[in-house]
Amino acid sequence: EATFMKKIGILMTLAVMLLSGCVKEGPEGKACPEDQATNAATAKDYAQTLIDHDYDTALTYNYSAEMSDVLNNGKMIDLLKSKVDSFGEFKEMQAALCSSEESKHIITLPMKFSKQNFNLNISFDGEGKITGITFSEFTGK
């Protein structure tokens, strides 16, 4: 039962982050170090699948167990679809920025769309599995 409540908690957190738009200031990212090159490349590819509305491919990425459960529920993808659709036409994805928080590596991608600019933050665990997806205030140029 505790696991079920944890999953509900994660889903609710993701739903709030996605629905509220720019929830918070994102992580303070810096140029990505060499050891984060793989995560940065994965984050860019993942962002591109969202831009292309290719949600079937988005579901094939390597997720943590908690993220997999949330995504397999279907609601997360519906939230992502409506969020991405609300941004308008894609304009530009800027250079990836990297930061770390506890045992997570966060790749921040400043994104420009016709209706709204924002940062897409994708967090990874030490094994390169996606553990979270959030949107935050645009910090690009």
N, C-alpha and C positions, 0 to 999 in steps of 0.2 A: 504494500500500500504506500510506503514511503517513496518508492521509485515512481509510482503513478503520480503522486503529488508533486514530485520533483519535475516530472515531464510536463505536468499542467503548469507549474511555475515557469518553466523555460518557455513554453508556448505563449503564456500570458506576457512574459517579458518581451519576447520577440514581437508579439502582436502590438504591444504598446509602443515599442521602438519604431516599428514600421508605420503604424497609423499616425503617430504624432509627428511624423516628418523628421525634422532635425531635432532629435531629442536633447542633444547636449553638445558641448564642445567635444570634439573628437580627441584622440590621442595626439600628443605632440610628436609628430613623425619627423624623422631625419632621413637623409639619403640611405638607401638600403645597403647594409654590409654584404659582403660576398656570401656569407653563410645563410642569408635569407633570399638569395637569388631564386631558388626553386619556389619558395612560397610566393614571392613577388610575381613570378611568371604564372603560377597557378591562379593567383588572385586576378591578374589581368585577363587570363583566359575565361575565368568564371564570370567576371564582370561583362565580358563580351557576350557570353551566352545569355545573360540577362538583357543586355542591350538588344540582342537579336531575337528576344522573346523565345529562346530555345530552352524551355523549362525542362523538357525531357532529358536533354544533355546535362542541364544543371543538376538534376537528380542523380547523375552517375558519378559525381565527384566523391572524393574520399572524406567522409564526415565522421565526427566522433559519434559514439553510440547514441548519446542524447540528441544530437542534431539529426541523426538518421530517423529516430523515432518521431521527432517533431515534423520533419519533412514528409515522412511516409503518411502522416495524418492527412496531408493534402491542404490543410488550411494555410500553412506557411507559404506555399506556392501561390495560392490565391491572393494572399496579402502582397507578396512580391510582385505579382502581375499587376495588381491595381496600383501599387506604388510606382512601378517603372512606367506604366501607362500615363500616370499623372504628370510626369516630368516633361512630356512633350518630345520633340525631336532631338535625337542624340547629336551633340556637336563635337565634344572632345573628351578624351581620357588623358589626364596629365600624368607625369612621372610618379611612380609609386614611392611612398614614404613608409618607413619602418619604425616600429616602437615595440617595446616589450612591457608586459604587465603580468606579474607573478610568473606562472609557467607558460604564458601565452605570448605568441609573436603576432603582432597586429600589422597588417598591410593596409595602408590608407591610400585610396585612389581618388584624387580630386576629379570630379566629373562635371562636365558642362552639358546642359540640355537647354532646349529653347525656353522652357517655362521655369526651370529652377536649376541652380547649381548646388552641388552637395558633395560631401565626401562619402565614399563607400568604404566601410571598414570591415575587413574580413580577418577573423582571428584564427590562428592555427595552434595546435598543441605541438609538443616536441617531436611527434611522429609525422607531422605534416598533414594531420587531419583537420578539416574545417570545424571549428567549435562555435563560431558565431558570425553573424552578419548584421551590421548596424549602419545607419545613416547618420551623419552629423554635419555640422556647419561647414560650409565650403571654405577651404583655406588656400585654394590654388590662386593662380594669377589670371 
